[in-house]
Amino acid sequence: MPIKLAILGLLLEKDMHPYEIRMVMKERSLDQNAKIQIGSLYYAVEQLCKKFYIESVHVIKSDARPDKTIYRITDQGKLYFEQMLLDMLQQIDPMYTASKMALSFANKGDPNKIADVLKKRVEEAKHQVNDLYEVYTQHIGTVPRTVLHLMASNYEHAKLELKLSEKLYQDARDGRLKELGSESVLDGE
């Protein structure tokens, strides 16, 4: 469902073909907020067409590349978008990921291997923080405030993930993963 919301929301801005929608999603880091595969994007476009939420307005033909179909949102699509938007804004999403489940059991693995993986995770998290900050600063003044807030949130979340990864890596290096949590790990406590 988030992919359909993204497609309709972007088509409210202008008519686009699916690949262009994907590029705008990537440029704005919308792919940080939902898993968006190119195949599922095309499938969602097809489903939205079948329900008359979007319609084809033009096909760009090319000998060198596949045809590109440009889509626009319909009046019915605008109503669907609005309802989906309101429904999704009411949801509080759980914060679960596969990596968090794995972290719950990191004390049961080989400490050296865990430390190696966490070291890589720290490096990747640093890159993600830098990338998301760059995306945020590049879009100041070019996207609505709601999108800018989302980009800022992604950046702040990445900083927290980096901090968590650094703490876990330090514990792994110090051989503390198997210790009972007898002291607070919160900053300032």
ZATILO-204689 format. One record per residue (C-alpha): residue number from 1; residue in three letters; chain; x negated, z negated, y. Coordinates in Angstrom, 2 decimals, padded with zeros to 5 digits. Each point is the difference from the previous one (the first is absolute). Layout:
BEGIN
node pos:NUM&code:ALA&unit:A&X:X&Z:Z&Y:Y
...
END
This chain:
BEGIN
node pos:1&code:MET&unit:A&X:000.00&Z:000.00&Y:000.00
node pos:2&code:PRO&unit:A&X:-002.77&Z:-000.69&Y:002.59
node pos:3&code:ILE&unit:A&X:-001.22&Z:003.57&Y:-000.40
node pos:4&code:LYS&unit:A&X:003.46&Z:001.34&Y:000.86
node pos:5&code:LEU&unit:A&X:000.12&Z:-002.22&Y:003.07
node pos:6&code:ALA&unit:A&X:-003.42&Z:001.28&Y:001.08
node pos:7&code:ILE&unit:A&X:000.98&Z:003.65&Y:-000.50
node pos:8&code:LEU&unit:A&X:003.23&Z:-000.38&Y:001.96
node pos:9&code:GLY&unit:A&X:-001.69&Z:-002.07&Y:002.72
node pos:10&code:LEU&unit:A&X:-002.71&Z:002.60&Y:000.52
node pos:11&code:LEU&unit:A&X:002.55&Z:002.82&Y:000.01
node pos:12&code:LEU&unit:A&X:001.77&Z:-001.84&Y:002.81
node pos:13&code:GLU&unit:A&X:-003.16&Z:000.63&Y:002.03
node pos:14&code:LYS&unit:A&X:-000.21&Z:003.74&Y:-000.78
node pos:15&code:ASP&unit:A&X:000.66&Z:002.59&Y:-002.68
node pos:16&code:MET&unit:A&X:-002.81&Z:000.09&Y:-002.59
node pos:17&code:HIS&unit:A&X:-001.02&Z:001.28&Y:-003.40
node pos:18&code:PRO&unit:A&X:-000.81&Z:-002.57&Y:-002.74
node pos:19&code:TYR&unit:A&X:-003.78&Z:000.36&Y:000.24
node pos:20&code:GLU&unit:A&X:000.15&Z:-000.64&Y:003.74
node pos:21&code:ILE&unit:A&X:002.16&Z:-003.08&Y:-000.68
node pos:22&code:ARG&unit:A&X:-002.66&Z:-001.23&Y:-002.43
node pos:23&code:MET&unit:A&X:-002.78&Z:000.55&Y:002.55
node pos:24&code:VAL&unit:A&X:001.89&Z:-001.92&Y:002.72
node pos:25&code:MET&unit:A&X:000.65&Z:-002.83&Y:-002.49
node pos:26&code:LYS&unit:A&X:-003.70&Z:-000.12&Y:-000.82
node pos:27&code:GLU&unit:A&X:-001.06&Z:000.26&Y:003.65
node pos:28&code:ARG&unit:A&X:002.23&Z:-002.95&Y:000.90
node pos:29&code:SER&unit:A&X:-001.02&Z:-001.95&Y:-003.13
node pos:30&code:LEU&unit:A&X:003.58&Z:-000.08&Y:-001.23
node pos:31&code:ASP&unit:A&X:-001.45&Z:000.42&Y:-003.47
node pos:32&code:GLN&unit:A&X:-001.26&Z:-003.60&Y:000.38
node pos:33&code:ASN&unit:A&X:003.61&Z:-001.21&Y:-000.12
node pos:34&code:ALA&unit:A&X:001.27&Z:001.84&Y:-003.06
node pos:35&code:LYS&unit:A&X:-001.42&Z:002.00&Y:-002.85
node pos:36&code:ILE&unit:A&X:000.46&Z:003.59&Y:001.01
node pos:37&code:GLN&unit:A&X:-001.08&Z:002.70&Y:-002.41
node pos:38&code:ILE&unit:A&X:000.19&Z:003.62&Y:001.10
node pos:39&code:GLY&unit:A&X:002.17&Z:000.80&Y:-003.03
node pos:40&code:SER&unit:A&X:002.45&Z:-002.78&Y:000.80
node pos:41&code:LEU&unit:A&X:000.12&Z:001.20&Y:003.61
node pos:42&code:TYR&unit:A&X:001.09&Z:003.50&Y:-001.08
node pos:43&code:TYR&unit:A&X:002.47&Z:-001.52&Y:-002.47
node pos:44&code:ALA&unit:A&X:001.49&Z:-002.20&Y:002.74
node pos:45&code:VAL&unit:A&X:000.30&Z:003.03&Y:002.31
node pos:46&code:GLU&unit:A&X:001.84&Z:001.84&Y:-002.77
node pos:47&code:GLN&unit:A&X:002.36&Z:-002.96&Y:-000.53
node pos:48&code:LEU&unit:A&X:000.69&Z:-000.32&Y:003.74
node pos:49&code:CYS&unit:A&X:000.81&Z:003.74&Y:000.11
node pos:50&code:LYS&unit:A&X:002.42&Z:-000.28&Y:-002.93
node pos:51&code:LYS&unit:A&X:001.90&Z:-002.75&Y:001.82
node pos:52&code:PHE&unit:A&X:-000.01&Z:001.98&Y:003.27
node pos:53&code:TYR&unit:A&X:-002.01&Z:-002.63&Y:001.88
node pos:54&code:ILE&unit:A&X:-002.55&Z:002.68&Y:000.93
node pos:55&code:GLU&unit:A&X:000.14&Z:003.79&Y:000.08
node pos:56&code:SER&unit:A&X:-002.38&Z:002.89&Y:000.02
node pos:57&code:VAL&unit:A&X:-000.33&Z:001.67&Y:003.39
node pos:58&code:HIS&unit:A&X:-002.86&Z:002.43&Y:-000.54
node pos:59&code:VAL&unit:A&X:-002.40&Z:001.25&Y:-002.65
node pos:60&code:ILE&unit:A&X:-003.53&Z:000.93&Y:001.01
node pos:61&code:LYS&unit:A&X:-001.23&Z:002.73&Y:-002.32
node pos:62&code:SER&unit:A&X:-003.66&Z:000.61&Y:-000.70
node pos:63&code:ASP&unit:A&X:-001.86&Z:002.25&Y:-002.39
node pos:64&code:ALA&unit:A&X:-002.88&Z:-002.46&Y:-000.34
node pos:65&code:ARG&unit:A&X:002.04&Z:-003.20&Y:-000.45
node pos:66&code:PRO&unit:A&X:003.32&Z:-001.14&Y:-001.44
node pos:67&code:ASP&unit:A&X:003.01&Z:000.30&Y:002.29
node pos:68&code:LYS&unit:A&X:000.64&Z:-002.99&Y:002.27
node pos:69&code:THR&unit:A&X:003.59&Z:-001.07&Y:000.47
node pos:70&code:ILE&unit:A&X:000.72&Z:-001.75&Y:003.29
node pos:71&code:TYR&unit:A&X:002.73&Z:-002.66&Y:-000.17
node pos:72&code:ARG&unit:A&X:002.14&Z:-001.81&Y:002.53
node pos:73&code:ILE&unit:A&X:002.20&Z:-003.04&Y:-000.30
node pos:74&code:THR&unit:A&X:003.77&Z:000.54&Y:000.00
node pos:75&code:ASP&unit:A&X:002.64&Z:-002.14&Y:001.71
node pos:76&code:GLN&unit:A&X:000.86&Z:-001.41&Y:-003.43
node pos:77&code:GLY&unit:A&X:-003.72&Z:-000.73&Y:-000.49
node pos:78&code:LYS&unit:A&X:-000.13&Z:-001.88&Y:003.30
node pos:79&code:LEU&unit:A&X:002.84&Z:-002.25&Y:-001.17
node pos:80&code:TYR&unit:A&X:-001.71&Z:-000.54&Y:-003.37
node pos:81&code:PHE&unit:A&X:-003.30&Z:-000.76&Y:001.75
node pos:82&code:GLU&unit:A&X:001.66&Z:-002.59&Y:002.25
node pos:83&code:GLN&unit:A&X:001.66&Z:-001.77&Y:-002.95
node pos:84&code:MET&unit:A&X:-003.19&Z:000.05&Y:-002.07
node pos:85&code:LEU&unit:A&X:-002.00&Z:-001.28&Y:002.98
node pos:86&code:LEU&unit:A&X:002.34&Z:-002.95&Y:000.53
node pos:87&code:ASP&unit:A&X:000.08&Z:-000.81&Y:-003.72
node pos:88&code:MET&unit:A&X:-003.80&Z:000.04&Y:-000.28
node pos:89&code:LEU&unit:A&X:-000.54&Z:-002.06&Y:003.14
node pos:90&code:GLN&unit:A&X:002.02&Z:-002.80&Y:-001.59
node pos:91&code:GLN&unit:A&X:-002.24&Z:-000.17&Y:-003.06
node pos:92&code:ILE&unit:A&X:-002.82&Z:-002.50&Y:-000.34
node pos:93&code:ASP&unit:A&X:-002.47&Z:001.62&Y:-002.38
node pos:94&code:PRO&unit:A&X:-001.85&Z:-002.08&Y:-002.58
node pos:95&code:MET&unit:A&X:-003.78&Z:-000.05&Y:000.35
node pos:96&code:TYR&unit:A&X:-001.04&Z:000.92&Y:-003.50
node pos:97&code:THR&unit:A&X:-002.60&Z:002.46&Y:-001.11
node pos:98&code:ALA&unit:A&X:-001.94&Z:000.57&Y:-003.19
node pos:99&code:SER&unit:A&X:-003.17&Z:-001.34&Y:001.62
node pos:100&code:LYS&unit:A&X:001.70&Z:-003.27&Y:000.91
node pos:101&code:MET&unit:A&X:001.10&Z:-000.45&Y:-003.61
node pos:102&code:ALA&unit:A&X:-003.57&Z:000.67&Y:-001.12
node pos:103&code:LEU&unit:A&X:-001.33&Z:-002.52&Y:002.52
node pos:104&code:SER&unit:A&X:002.25&Z:-002.63&Y:-001.58
node pos:105&code:PHE&unit:A&X:-002.09&Z:000.33&Y:-003.15
node pos:106&code:ALA&unit:A&X:-003.43&Z:000.75&Y:001.48
node pos:107&code:ASN&unit:A&X:-001.19&Z:-003.42&Y:-001.20
node pos:108&code:LYS&unit:A&X:000.36&Z:001.22&Y:-003.58
node pos:109&code:GLY&unit:A&X:-002.29&Z:003.04&Y:000.31
node pos:110&code:ASP&unit:A&X:-003.77&Z:000.44&Y:-000.05
node pos:111&code:PRO&unit:A&X:-001.14&Z:-001.58&Y:003.31
node pos:112&code:ASN&unit:A&X:-002.77&Z:002.57&Y:000.59
node pos:113&code:LYS&unit:A&X:002.28&Z:002.97&Y:-000.59
node pos:114&code:ILE&unit:A&X:002.68&Z:-001.61&Y:002.19
node pos:115&code:ALA&unit:A&X:-002.59&Z:-000.54&Y:002.76
node pos:116&code:ASP&unit:A&X:-001.09&Z:003.65&Y:-000.23
node pos:117&code:VAL&unit:A&X:003.59&Z:001.21&Y:000.30
node pos:118&code:LEU&unit:A&X:000.71&Z:-002.36&Y:002.89
node pos:119&code:LYS&unit:A&X:-003.14&Z:001.16&Y:001.81
node pos:120&code:LYS&unit:A&X:001.28&Z:003.60&Y:-000.22
node pos:121&code:ARG&unit:A&X:003.43&Z:-001.19&Y:001.11
node pos:122&code:VAL&unit:A&X:-001.56&Z:-001.61&Y:003.11
node pos:123&code:GLU&unit:A&X:-001.78&Z:003.25&Y:000.90
node pos:124&code:GLU&unit:A&X:003.16&Z:002.06&Y:-000.49
node pos:125&code:ALA&unit:A&X:002.01&Z:-002.52&Y:002.02
node pos:126&code:LYS&unit:A&X:-002.49&Z:000.27&Y:002.88
node pos:127&code:HIS&unit:A&X:000.44&Z:003.77&Y:000.03
node pos:128&code:GLN&unit:A&X:003.76&Z:-000.35&Y:-000.08
node pos:129&code:VAL&unit:A&X:-000.04&Z:-002.43&Y:002.94
node pos:130&code:ASN&unit:A&X:-002.12&Z:002.42&Y:002.03
node pos:131&code:ASP&unit:A&X:002.14&Z:003.01&Y:-000.95
node pos:132&code:LEU&unit:A&X:003.27&Z:-001.74&Y:000.83
node pos:133&code:TYR&unit:A&X:-001.33&Z:-001.21&Y:003.34
node pos:134&code:GLU&unit:A&X:-001.05&Z:003.55&Y:000.84
node pos:135&code:VAL&unit:A&X:003.44&Z:001.32&Y:-000.94
node pos:136&code:TYR&unit:A&X:001.61&Z:-002.67&Y:002.17
node pos:137&code:THR&unit:A&X:-002.15&Z:000.67&Y:003.08
node pos:138&code:GLN&unit:A&X:000.36&Z:003.78&Y:-000.33
node pos:139&code:HIS&unit:A&X:003.79&Z:-000.27&Y:000.10
node pos:140&code:ILE&unit:A&X:000.40&Z:-002.26&Y:003.03
node pos:141&code:GLY&unit:A&X:002.11&Z:001.97&Y:002.43
node pos:142&code:THR&unit:A&X:000.96&Z:002.68&Y:-002.53
node pos:143&code:VAL&unit:A&X:002.51&Z:-001.73&Y:-002.33
node pos:144&code:PRO&unit:A&X:003.01&Z:-002.27&Y:000.57
node pos:145&code:ARG&unit:A&X:-000.72&Z:-003.74&Y:000.27
node pos:146&code:THR&unit:A&X:001.65&Z:-000.61&Y:-003.38
node pos:147&code:VAL&unit:A&X:-002.58&Z:002.26&Y:-001.65
node pos:148&code:LEU&unit:A&X:-002.81&Z:-001.62&Y:001.99
node pos:149&code:HIS&unit:A&X:001.20&Z:-003.44&Y:-001.17
node pos:150&code:LEU&unit:A&X:-000.06&Z:001.24&Y:-003.59
node pos:151&code:MET&unit:A&X:-003.53&Z:001.38&Y:000.44
node pos:152&code:ALA&unit:A&X:-001.09&Z:-003.32&Y:001.52
node pos:153&code:SER&unit:A&X:001.62&Z:-001.84&Y:-002.90
node pos:154&code:ASN&unit:A&X:-001.87&Z:002.17&Y:-002.52
node pos:155&code:TYR&unit:A&X:-003.24&Z:-000.75&Y:001.82
node pos:156&code:GLU&unit:A&X:000.67&Z:-003.76&Y:000.11
node pos:157&code:HIS&unit:A&X:000.98&Z:000.00&Y:-003.68
node pos:158&code:ALA&unit:A&X:-003.22&Z:001.82&Y:-000.88
node pos:159&code:LYS&unit:A&X:-001.99&Z:-002.65&Y:001.90
node pos:160&code:LEU&unit:A&X:001.71&Z:-002.73&Y:-002.04
node pos:161&code:GLU&unit:A&X:-000.72&Z:001.85&Y:-003.24
node pos:162&code:LEU&unit:A&X:-003.65&Z:000.29&Y:001.06
node pos:163&code:LYS&unit:A&X:-000.14&Z:-003.71&Y:000.72
node pos:164&code:LEU&unit:A&X:001.54&Z:-000.80&Y:-003.40
node pos:165&code:SER&unit:A&X:-002.42&Z:002.34&Y:-001.75
node pos:166&code:GLU&unit:A&X:-002.98&Z:-001.57&Y:001.78
node pos:167&code:LYS&unit:A&X:001.11&Z:-003.52&Y:-000.97
node pos:168&code:LEU&unit:A&X:000.55&Z:001.00&Y:-003.62
node pos:169&code:TYR&unit:A&X:-003.33&Z:001.80&Y:-000.13
node pos:170&code:GLN&unit:A&X:-001.75&Z:-003.09&Y:001.39
node pos:171&code:ASP&unit:A&X:001.68&Z:-002.20&Y:-002.63
node pos:172&code:ALA&unit:A&X:-000.97&Z:002.48&Y:-002.72
node pos:173&code:ARG&unit:A&X:-003.64&Z:000.06&Y:001.18
node pos:174&code:ASP&unit:A&X:-000.04&Z:-003.80&Y:000.16
node pos:175&code:GLY&unit:A&X:001.49&Z:-000.28&Y:-003.51
node pos:176&code:ARG&unit:A&X:003.12&Z:-001.77&Y:001.31
node pos:177&code:LEU&unit:A&X:002.77&Z:002.22&Y:-001.43
node pos:178&code:LYS&unit:A&X:000.64&Z:-002.34&Y:-002.93
node pos:179&code:GLU&unit:A&X:000.12&Z:-003.16&Y:002.15
node pos:180&code:LEU&unit:A&X:003.33&Z:-001.69&Y:000.60
node pos:181&code:GLY&unit:A&X:001.22&Z:000.45&Y:003.55
node pos:182&code:SER&unit:A&X:-000.62&Z:-003.58&Y:001.06
node pos:183&code:GLU&unit:A&X:-000.70&Z:000.83&Y:003.64
node pos:184&code:SER&unit:A&X:001.83&Z:002.18&Y:002.50
node pos:185&code:VAL&unit:A&X:-001.10&Z:003.62&Y:000.36
node pos:186&code:LEU&unit:A&X:001.88&Z:000.48&Y:003.27
node pos:187&code:ASP&unit:A&X:-002.14&Z:000.50&Y:003.07
node pos:188&code:GLY&unit:A&X:-000.21&Z:-003.05&Y:002.23
node pos:189&code:GLU&unit:A&X:001.09&Z:-002.49&Y:-002.65
END
